[in-house]
Structures are given as structure tokens and as C-alpha cells.
């Protein structure tokens, strides 16, 4: 029986040690001995976590920007690491990264700046294609310290105000009836009464905002 550890975090830097595999989403089964599997996802549900837990041989880390709603039971079975208070601001670190001249001092300043946050600001404040390519080559391949150094010494400081990224609208939540790999679940919901009724019955709290809550008749109309 597997007795591996499942970890939820918003910063995977401390887990990029030893043998590890990292990618967008789950790219392979977490069954290797002494291998850490780091999965970067936009969101994760408790049901999905429970599905992976019995399969973990050593350690599986889900990196998500926001802590999902979890029951007390699963909180006692996994490790929740990070997720700082939203009130914490990184404005000083962001200003240092893009506006300060002393880059050695900047490198020290941004030691705790979350990489995803830094990259979101890079996207709207820097149009250096070569730097973007270097970041793409390093991301997920080398420890975060190399990526931080690339950002610090690759960004040319400027005097104007830093542009803040616009907040994107939250994508619709995928009902638990679908797998993470089901890219076309919205189209399936749109055309299938049976699937819509299944969502209404099994997971009414996950009914998409554009779907009526009332059950539909699944009887086909036959013309005589």
C-alpha cells in the first residue's frame, strides 16, 4: 500500500530538490520511488486530490494560486504549505525588480517574491523577446534561483511606474463529472440534456452560471 505525501502549495521552489518531475498539470503517474511530482494547475478539487492520494509512492505537489475549499478530513491527510495572507503586498519587491539600479541589492530583495507573480508583471512590463525566451528555457527546468537571477539581470530598470496586470475573469468551474483532461466539457454540457441533468442531480453546487437549475425532460419528440 502506498503511503506517499500529497502537498498543496502556491510556491514549489523548496520541493525542486533531488529527483523531481514538473509540468503543467499531471504529466505522469506519481508511482516512482523517491521522486517528487510537481504539478502546476490553475485549480484542484478535493475529489481530484482523493483520487491521486492512493497512487502516490513518495511525494506529489500540486501548485495552485488559490487554496481550494477542503473538508477537515482531507486537511488532516495532506500538507498545506504557503498561501500567504492576501493582505500581504509585494509592491516594494516588484518596484525593485523593474525600477532599481543596484541589481545585486534587487536579487536579495526578491528572494521571497513568488515566481508566478513576477512572471505576470514581466508579461506586461517587458517586451524583450530574448529575455522571454531565456525565461521559457529555464522555467520548470532549473531551480528558482536561476530564474530569479535571469529576471533580475535581464530586466533593464526604467523610471516610469510599473504596470499592474489586469485581473482575468475566472474561468467556469469544471464539474466533477469530467476529468481534468476533458478540454471540451463545456461543449458537451451545452449539447447533452442527460449530462446537464446529471450535474443538477449529483453536484448542484457546480451548475455553470449559464445553465438553468431546473431539470430538463430527456424524452425525444417523435414526429408522426
DAMOLIN-V477688 format. One record per helix or strand. SS is the DSSP state (hx for helix, st for strand). FROM is the first residue (numbers start at 1). TO is the last residue. If there is no record, write none. Layout:
ss={SS,SS}
from={FROM,FROM}
to={TO,TO}
This chain:
ss={st,hx,st,st,hx,st,hx,st,hx,hx,hx,hx,hx,hx,hx,hx}
from={5,13,20,36,46,59,72,79,91,103,115,129,144,185,193,204}
to={9,15,24,40,53,63,75,81,99,109,125,138,154,191,202,206}
